[in-house]
Amino acid sequence: MKKIIYIMALLILSAAISYGQSAKGIMRRVDNRDDGKTAISRISLTTYRYIKKDGKNVPAEKPRVKIMDYIKKDYGPKEKDHKSISIILEPKRDRGISFLQYDYEEVGKDTDQWMYLTALGKVKRLVAGNDSEPKTGSFFGSEFNYEDMESYNIDDYTYKILGDEQYKNNDCWVIEATPVLRKAIKSNYSREMMWVDKKRDLILKIVLFNRNGKKFKKIYYSNIEVIEGILVPRKIVVNNIIAKRRTIMVYEKISLNRPVEDSYLTQRTMTDKGFRERKLKEYQNTIM
């Protein structure tokens, strides 16, 4: 009898370990999915407070719209390091405000972020108040915070498959990701649930929980197209459940794997208007 119980326990443990490994394996496939070595995009960012009306979320105020250009390039032997810059074009009064970000594959190495405000004429590095709290503030006044903009490092989390279900006619894994300690102390989120398309290894929906364990945000990825052989969600919606605010990010134009100069992904682009505008015009001519 003891032998039978022992064998059953081993089988259960083996299944649990395999299950855990498959969850991380799924996320590794998501992480390894080709998204292009470079990206040059025109993006609209629409933000508003919403209310419930006839069972739907509708704007409770005039939406604020920003138009920006986004340029990204991958680095490193596995192309897991990234440099990117986002530059506001409209409204006119905000033109030139920019956000520079460097992401690193190295475990435990924090993303570097800088903001440039034209009114101040200064570059500000974005950091948390101390090593045990997250960064505060939002990306260009949207419901994306600075952490949301960072590249996802799968080794910052442990994973569990909660099940599978249909989401908008797609067979999906529902995967829970919980930050490891080094990530948890610097994160705005205590955990997240992701709906991953089984066929395309693509995240279609995320539910984020705040540090108190309450549902905080829902993020939806849609309008998925194949651009130059690469799957691209052209619409991303973030819904802040607590603040009842929503941001819609739409890739109006995008080109992948076009040449991007390293020198453009630096602080010089933020502060040197002539350099920024001259090169930006060249990149704009490449996007579709």
N, C-alpha and C positions, 0 to 999 in steps of 0.2 A: 504493500500500500504506500509506504513511504517513497519507494522507488517511483511509483506512478505519479505521486504528487510532485516529486523532484523533476521528473521529465516534463510534466505539464508546466511547471514554473519556468523551466528553461525555454520551452516553446513560447510561452507568453512573453518572456523577456526578449527572446530573439525577435519575435514579431514587433515588439515595441521599438527595439533598436532599429530594425529595418524600416519601420514606419517613419521614425525620426529622420533617418538618413534620406528617405525618399522625399520628405518635405524640403530638406535643404537642397537635394538634387534638383527638384523642380525650380527652386529659386535660383540655383546656379545656372540652369538653362535660360531662365528669364534674364539673368545678369549677362550671360554670354551672347544674347541675341544681338545680331548686327544692327547698329543704329547709325552707321556711317562714321568714317574717320573725321569728317568735318560736317558742319551744318551752317547754312546761312539762311535766316528766316525773317519774314515780316510777321509780326504778331500783334493782335489786338487784345487788350486786357480790359474787360468791362466789370465794374464792381458796383454793387448796390445793396441796400438793406431790403429785406423782403418780408411779406406777410402772407398768411394763408388766406386764399379766397377761392371759394368753390372747390376746395380740395387741392388747389394748386398753389405753389409758391410764386408770387408775383411781386414786381418791384414796388416798394413803398416810397421811393424817391427817384429822382432823375438819375439814371446810371452815369457813373464817371468812366469815361473811356480814355485809355492811353494807347497810343500806337508806338511800337518800338521795333528796332532791329536787334536780332540775337545772332551772335557768331560764336561757334564752338569748334574746338579742335582737340583730338585725342593725342595722348603722348604715352611713352613707356613701351616696353617690349610686348605687353599684352593690351596696349591701348586702353588701360584702365585709369590712367591719370587724365584729367580734363582741364582745359582752360576755356573760359567763356566770358563774353562781355555782352551786356544788354544796354542799349542806348535809346532813350526816349526821343521820339520825333515829334509827336503831338500829345497834348496841346502845345501850341507854339511857345507859351511861357515856360514850359518844362523842357524844351528841346536841349539836349546835351547832358541832362541828368543821366548818370550811368552807374552800372553795377558790374563789378569785376569779380570773378570767382575762379579759384584754383582748387580742384578736387584731387585727392591722392588715394591710390590703392593701398598704401602701407597701413596696416592695422594700427589704430590708435592715433594716427596723424590727423589732426583736425583740418577741415576745409578752411582755406583763407578766403575772406570776402572783404571787398572795399566798396564804398559808396562815394560818388562824386556829386555834389550839389553845385550847380552853376551859380546860384545866388551867393554862395560863400566862397567859391573858387578854391575849395579845398577837398582833398581826398581823405576820407575817414575810414579807418579800418574797423570792421564790425567784430566785436568780441563780447563775450559774456562778462558779467560783473566779477565772477570768480570761477574756479575750476569745477564747482559743484552745482552750477545752475546753467540753464539754457540761454541762448541769445534771445533777446526780445526785439520786437519791431517787425514790420511787414515789408514785403517786396513791392516797392512803388505804390504803397497805400492799398494793396490788394489783400485778400484773405490767404494768400501764400505768405508764410513767414519765412525767415531766412533759412531755417532748418529744412523747410519744404523744398528749397531750391538746391540743396546739397545732393551730390551724387550718392546713390544708395550703395553701402558696403555690406554684403551679405554676412560677413564675419562679425558684424556688430550685433547680430541677433541669433536667437535660437528659434526653431520653427516646429510647428505641429500642424498636421493635417486635421482639420475639424470635420471634414466631410467633403462631399461634392454636390453641386446643384446647378440647375440651369440659371443662367443670367442673360437675359435678352437673346434667348435661343442659342446660347453658347454653353457647351459643357465645361464647367469650371471646377477646379480645386478651390476649396475654401481653406486658406492657410493662415494660421495665427503666428505673428512674429513678435517676440518679446526681446527688448534690448538687453544685452549683457551689461554688467555693472558699469564698465567704463563708458558705455554709451548712455545708460539710463540716467546717470547723474547729470548729463549735459543735454538731455532731450526734453522736449515739451510733451512727449508722449510716453505713456506707460506700456502700451502695446498697440498692435494694429492687426486688422483682419483684411486679407486680400483675396479677391476673386481672380484666379489665374486661368485664362483660356487654355484648355488642355491641348488643343491642336496647334495653337500659335505661340505658346509660351509667352503670353502677353497679359499684363495686368489690366483688368477692365474696371475694377472698383476697389476702393480702399476705405475702410472705416478706421478712424484714429481715435484713441482714447487718451484723455489728458492725464496729468500726473496724479489726479485724484481717482482715476479709473472710470470717469464718466465719458460717454460718447461726446466727442468734440467736433470732429469734421468728417465729412464724407467727400471722397474725390472720385469723379467719374471720367473715364477715358472713352471717347467715341469718335465717330467720323474717321474710322480707320481706313487708310488707303495704302496701296503699294506705290511707293515713289522710288524710282530708280532701283527696283528690286528689293526695297526695304519697307517693312510695315511701319507706318507712322500714324499715331492717333493725332488727328488735326484739331481736336477739340478736347479741352480738359476743364472740368467744372469742379470747383471746390466750394462746398457748402458748409459754412460755420454754423453748426446747430445751436450752439450756446448764444452767440451774438446775433444770430439770424441775419447773416450777411453772406453774399455769394459773389464769387469771381468766376468769370468765364474767359478762358484763354483760348484763342483761336489762331492757328497757324494759317494766315491768309496766303502766304507764299513760302515755299521752302525748296532749297536745293541742297543736295548732299554730295560729299566727296569732291567739292571744288577747292582749289588752292586757297589757303588762308595763311597769311604771313604771321610768323611768331611775334613780330614787333607790334602787331595790332592788338594782341591780347596782353597789353601791359598798361600801366598807369599813364603812360604818355598819351594814349588814346583819350583818356578821360580829361586831361588837362590841356592838351594841345589841339585847339579847335580846328586849325587849318589842316593838320595831319589827320584828325578824326574825320572831317567832312570829305576830304579828298579821297581817302581810301574807302570810306563808307559808300561813296558814289560808285566806286568800282565794284564793290561787293553787291550792291543793289542791282547792278546790271546782270548779275548771274542768277538771281532768284526767279522762280516761276510761280 
